[in-house]
Amino acid sequence: MLPQPGPLGALARLVVKTPERPFLFFARGLDWRWLSYQETTERIGGLAALLESLPAAARTGFPATAGLSSLLLDLAIRSTSRIALPIGPLDAESERDPELARLGAEAFAALPGFAPSRTLPTVEVPDPFTVSGALPEGDGGVLIEKDRAIRIASPEEIAAAGERFERVANVERPAREIVVVGPPSRVLIDRAFSDWAFRSGAACLFEPDPTARAASAAWGRVTIHAGSAAELAELAGRARSAQRVPLSRSRLPFDRLHTVFCTDRQGLDSASIETWRALGVAVE
């Protein structure tokens, strides 16, 4: 087991050990850029300082659809020992406050382009890339929803759900895992995977578009991938296509992939499992 259950304590250790190491990769237009551990924790710390006026330990709603800004704000909320409550996507902004009420939100953090809540204590935060600060020592939980039943998951529970990823990573070969992570989620298995990735020191490719995750995994030559059965089917198709490209023309994008995880409740069917095994990739 890792020393502490949540991702914030791990980031605090990693920034001391390897401050300039690339950590969080993201797309800007047609280019991919990255934040080091130092840059990431400074952005989180700057956002966290702006949340001081919100009630302590509050269920804090925030937009989940603002790309990397949403991910950094999620970690900032958790770093202050508040509960992160991602909202969206929604069909209309008028749905936002009713959704916050349904989920029991007690505060709201509005990113640029998002209106303040009309009913909750609200902080309007700027672009995370314009702020900087020290990383707090908190490590709060997240709101989880399953079949419209909601509850709070602690860092310990999320870490326990991520042990399946940790076990595989501990026995495989890469010096550093490479993974795709998405926006903040209210789904436990998604949280477990991203928290494990942050805690373990993996290089994380942030992909906000669910339909582009397989493409980003191929581009980034990931070592571990977690996704739905449909997503893994697309990924397998890309892997089979890559095998037909001569090595003299293109480096195989899946030469580092060793394990895939299906995040659907029913898992993969036997044919899909055999497809992956034929590609030399384990299925968990």
Backbone torsions as a table, in degrees:
resi	resn	phi	psi	omega
1	MET	NA	148.8	175.3
2	LEU	-74.0	155.3	-171.6
3	PRO	-59.3	-39.8	-178.7
4	GLN	-128.1	149.2	-171.3
5	PRO	-74.5	-33.7	-172.8
6	GLY	-93.1	166.4	-177.5
7	PRO	-76.7	-26.1	-174.0
8	LEU	-69.1	-40.8	176.7
9	GLY	-62.6	-38.4	178.2
10	ALA	-65.4	-42.1	178.1
11	LEU	-62.5	-37.4	178.0
12	ALA	-62.3	-38.1	178.0
13	ARG	-72.9	-41.5	-177.0
14	LEU	-67.0	-34.7	-179.6
15	VAL	-69.4	-28.0	175.4
16	VAL	-74.2	-39.9	-175.5
17	LYS	-76.3	-45.1	-175.5
18	THR	-139.6	69.3	-172.2
19	PRO	-60.4	-34.4	-174.9
20	GLU	-94.0	3.3	-177.1
21	ARG	-70.3	131.7	176.3
22	PRO	-59.7	133.6	-175.0
23	PHE	-125.3	-55.6	-170.0
24	LEU	-116.5	111.7	-177.9
25	PHE	-99.0	140.7	-177.0
26	PHE	-151.8	156.7	-178.3
27	ALA	-92.9	137.0	169.2
28	ARG	-127.0	103.7	-173.2
29	GLY	66.2	-125.9	179.8
30	LEU	-94.6	-0.2	-176.8
31	ASP	-104.9	147.5	171.6
32	TRP	-101.6	131.9	177.9
33	ARG	-123.7	175.7	180.0
34	TRP	-146.7	156.3	171.7
35	LEU	-111.9	136.4	173.3
36	SER	-76.2	173.0	174.7
37	TYR	-60.1	-40.7	179.2
38	GLN	-61.1	-48.8	-178.6
39	GLU	-64.5	-39.6	-179.2
40	THR	-64.4	-48.6	-177.4
41	THR	-68.2	-31.6	175.9
42	GLU	-66.3	-40.1	177.6
43	ARG	-64.8	-44.5	179.3
44	ILE	-61.7	-45.2	-179.4
45	GLY	-63.5	-39.2	178.0
46	GLY	-64.0	-41.1	177.1
47	LEU	-67.6	-41.5	-178.2
48	ALA	-59.2	-38.5	-179.4
49	ALA	-62.6	-27.8	-178.6
50	LEU	-79.0	-9.7	-176.6
51	LEU	-92.7	2.5	-171.5
52	GLU	-60.1	-29.1	-177.2
53	SER	-77.6	-11.0	-179.7
54	LEU	-79.6	153.7	-180.0
55	PRO	-57.2	139.7	179.4
56	ALA	-61.9	141.2	176.6
57	ALA	60.1	19.5	-176.5
58	ALA	-72.2	147.7	166.3
59	ARG	-69.8	107.6	-170.3
60	THR	-107.9	110.1	177.4
61	GLY	-77.0	153.9	178.3
62	PHE	-162.5	156.1	179.9
63	PRO	-69.1	130.8	178.7
64	ALA	-94.3	3.4	-171.3
65	THR	-113.0	22.9	-178.4
66	ALA	-105.7	29.1	175.8
67	GLY	66.2	-141.1	-176.9
68	LEU	-61.8	-28.9	178.2
69	SER	-59.0	-37.7	178.9
70	SER	-65.3	-41.4	-179.9
71	LEU	-64.6	-44.1	179.6
72	LEU	-65.8	-38.7	178.2
73	LEU	-67.8	-38.4	175.9
74	ASP	-55.8	-47.8	-179.7
75	LEU	-68.2	-33.9	177.6
76	ALA	-65.2	-43.4	177.9
77	ILE	-59.9	-46.3	-179.5
78	ARG	-65.8	-33.2	-178.7
79	SER	-67.1	-18.0	177.3
80	THR	-96.9	12.0	-178.7
81	SER	64.7	22.0	169.3
82	ARG	-89.4	169.9	-179.0
83	ILE	-97.3	123.3	-179.3
84	ALA	-81.2	128.8	-175.4
85	LEU	-131.6	86.9	-178.0
86	PRO	-71.0	140.5	-178.7
87	ILE	-120.5	133.8	173.7
88	GLY	108.0	169.3	5.1
89	PRO	-75.3	147.6	177.9
90	LEU	-118.0	153.9	179.2
91	ASP	-72.8	-29.4	-179.1
92	ALA	-151.9	150.5	-179.3
93	GLU	-63.5	-25.3	179.3
94	SER	-63.9	-17.4	179.2
95	GLU	-82.1	-12.9	-170.8
96	ARG	-63.8	-53.4	-178.0
97	ASP	-64.8	-41.4	173.7
98	PRO	-59.8	-37.1	178.1
99	GLU	-67.8	-40.8	175.8
100	LEU	-59.6	-41.1	179.0
101	ALA	-65.4	-42.7	179.9
102	ARG	-59.3	-36.6	-176.0
103	LEU	-89.0	0.7	176.9
104	GLY	75.0	27.2	180.0
105	ALA	-63.5	146.6	-180.0
106	GLU	-117.4	-7.8	179.3
107	ALA	-160.0	168.7	-179.2
108	PHE	-143.9	139.4	174.1
109	ALA	-116.2	117.7	-175.1
110	ALA	-101.3	122.7	174.9
111	LEU	-82.8	164.3	177.6
112	PRO	-53.7	134.5	-178.6
113	GLY	91.7	-4.0	179.4
114	PHE	-119.0	132.1	-177.6
115	ALA	-73.1	151.4	174.6
116	PRO	-63.9	158.8	173.8
117	SER	-70.1	143.6	176.4
118	ARG	-84.3	-12.9	-171.0
119	THR	-121.7	-12.4	-173.6
120	LEU	-122.4	154.4	169.8
121	PRO	-55.6	130.2	-172.3
122	THR	-131.5	140.4	169.3
123	VAL	-116.3	129.9	174.7
124	GLU	-94.8	114.2	-176.5
125	VAL	-101.7	148.9	179.4
126	PRO	-82.8	-176.9	172.9
127	ASP	-55.0	124.8	-178.5
128	PRO	-56.6	-23.7	-178.1
129	PHE	-77.2	-1.2	178.5
130	THR	-105.6	0.5	-176.9
131	VAL	-121.9	159.9	178.5
132	SER	-153.6	146.3	179.6
133	GLY	-174.1	175.1	179.2
134	ALA	-79.6	142.3	179.8
135	LEU	-72.5	122.9	176.7
136	PRO	-66.2	170.8	-176.6
137	GLU	-97.7	2.9	-179.0
138	GLY	-75.9	169.2	178.6
139	ASP	-157.5	80.0	-173.0
140	GLY	-81.7	172.6	-179.3
141	GLY	-90.2	-170.4	-178.9
142	VAL	-136.3	155.2	174.5
143	LEU	-83.6	131.1	-180.0
144	ILE	-115.4	140.6	177.5
145	GLU	-129.3	132.6	176.7
146	LYS	-141.4	121.6	-177.1
147	ASP	52.2	39.9	177.7
148	ARG	67.5	6.9	170.4
149	ALA	-90.5	130.7	-175.2
150	ILE	-115.1	150.4	176.9
151	ARG	-161.9	171.3	178.0
152	ILE	-100.1	129.8	175.0
153	ALA	-104.2	127.0	179.5
154	SER	-78.5	162.6	173.9
155	PRO	-55.6	-34.8	179.8
156	GLU	-65.3	-42.7	179.4
157	GLU	-65.9	-41.5	-179.8
158	ILE	-64.3	-40.7	178.2
159	ALA	-63.6	-39.6	178.8
160	ALA	-63.2	-40.0	178.3
161	ALA	-67.3	-21.6	-179.5
162	GLY	-93.7	4.6	-178.7
163	GLU	-62.6	-29.2	179.0
164	ARG	-61.8	-35.0	178.1
165	PHE	-74.0	-39.7	-179.3
166	GLU	-63.4	-41.5	-178.7
167	ARG	-61.3	-43.2	-179.6
168	VAL	-67.2	-45.4	-178.3
169	ALA	-61.6	-34.2	-176.4
170	ASN	-70.0	-21.0	-176.5
171	VAL	-107.2	-4.0	-178.4
172	GLU	-93.8	178.6	-167.1
173	ARG	-92.3	-30.2	-171.4
174	PRO	-58.2	139.1	175.3
175	ALA	-64.8	-28.9	178.3
176	ARG	-147.2	128.2	177.8
177	GLU	-72.2	152.6	176.4
178	ILE	-126.6	126.5	-173.2
179	VAL	-139.1	164.3	170.1
180	VAL	-104.4	131.7	173.9
181	VAL	-121.7	153.1	-178.8
182	GLY	-112.3	-169.6	179.5
183	PRO	-66.0	164.8	176.5
184	PRO	-56.0	138.6	-172.2
185	SER	-127.7	159.5	172.0
186	ARG	-102.4	16.8	-179.8
187	VAL	-104.0	127.1	-172.7
188	LEU	-59.9	-45.3	-175.9
189	ILE	-65.9	-34.0	176.1
190	ASP	-65.1	-43.6	178.0
191	ARG	-63.6	-40.7	-178.9
192	ALA	-61.4	-40.8	-178.7
193	PHE	-69.0	-47.3	-177.9
194	SER	-67.6	-39.8	177.6
195	ASP	-62.4	-42.7	177.4
196	TRP	-60.2	-43.9	-178.9
197	ALA	-60.7	-42.9	179.8
198	PHE	-66.9	-41.0	-178.1
199	ARG	-69.0	-34.8	-170.4
200	SER	-82.1	-10.1	-177.5
201	GLY	85.9	16.5	178.7
202	ALA	-66.4	153.0	168.1
203	ALA	-79.3	125.3	-171.2
204	CYS	-113.3	120.9	173.6
205	LEU	-94.2	116.4	-179.2
206	PHE	-86.3	121.2	178.2
207	GLU	-125.4	107.4	-176.4
208	PRO	-77.7	-18.0	-175.5
209	ASP	-96.7	113.4	-179.1
210	PRO	-57.7	-30.0	-178.4
211	THR	-77.5	-9.5	-177.7
212	ALA	-109.2	4.7	-174.9
213	ARG	-64.3	-41.6	179.9
214	ALA	-64.2	-41.2	178.7
215	ALA	-63.4	-41.4	178.7
216	SER	-67.1	-36.2	177.4
217	ALA	-63.6	-40.0	178.3
218	ALA	-67.1	-45.3	-179.0
219	TRP	-62.0	-42.7	-176.5
220	GLY	-81.3	-6.7	-178.8
221	ARG	51.1	60.8	-175.4
222	VAL	-68.0	161.1	177.3
223	THR	-100.3	-31.4	177.4
224	ILE	-134.0	140.4	176.4
225	HIS	-138.2	135.8	176.2
226	ALA	-120.4	130.0	-179.5
227	GLY	-168.4	176.2	178.5
228	SER	-68.4	168.1	178.0
229	ALA	-60.4	-40.4	179.5
230	ALA	-64.4	-41.7	178.9
231	GLU	-65.1	-42.2	178.8
232	LEU	-67.1	-32.1	175.9
233	ALA	-64.2	-42.2	176.6
234	GLU	-63.5	-41.1	179.9
235	LEU	-64.0	-41.4	177.9
236	ALA	-62.6	-40.4	177.0
237	GLY	-61.3	-41.1	177.3
238	ARG	-65.1	-37.8	179.1
239	ALA	-66.1	-42.2	178.3
240	ARG	-64.2	-40.1	178.3
241	SER	-64.0	-39.3	-179.6
242	ALA	-64.1	-32.7	179.3
243	GLN	-63.7	-24.3	-177.8
244	ARG	-87.1	-2.8	179.8
245	VAL	-92.4	123.5	-179.8
246	PRO	-58.2	140.1	-178.9
247	LEU	-60.1	-27.5	179.3
248	SER	-67.6	-20.1	-177.4
249	ARG	-101.2	-31.0	-175.1
250	SER	-157.2	135.3	175.6
251	ARG	-71.8	132.2	-178.9
252	LEU	-60.3	128.8	-176.8
253	PRO	-76.0	-9.9	-175.1
254	PHE	-115.2	23.1	-177.6
255	ASP	-72.0	-12.1	179.6
256	ARG	-106.4	-11.6	-174.9
257	LEU	-70.3	121.9	-179.2
258	HIS	-116.5	-21.7	-176.2
259	THR	-149.8	139.8	170.6
260	VAL	-122.2	149.2	177.7
261	PHE	-122.8	133.2	174.1
262	CYS	-92.8	125.5	-177.9
263	THR	-91.3	-4.2	174.8
264	ASP	-72.5	149.2	-178.5
265	ARG	-59.7	-39.5	-175.2
266	GLN	-81.4	-10.4	-179.4
267	GLY	72.2	-167.8	179.9
268	LEU	-90.6	150.3	175.0
269	ASP	-77.3	168.6	-173.4
270	SER	-62.6	-36.1	-179.9
271	ALA	-65.1	-40.8	179.4
272	SER	-66.9	-39.3	178.1
273	ILE	-61.9	-43.4	179.0
274	GLU	-64.6	-36.1	177.5
275	THR	-59.8	-46.0	-179.9
276	TRP	-67.4	-39.7	179.3
277	ARG	-63.6	-36.4	177.0
278	ALA	-64.5	-25.7	178.1
279	LEU	-86.8	-0.1	179.6
280	GLY	80.4	23.9	-176.3
281	VAL	-118.0	132.4	178.9
282	ALA	-78.3	150.6	177.4
283	VAL	-117.2	127.7	179.5
284	GLU	-118.5	NA	NA
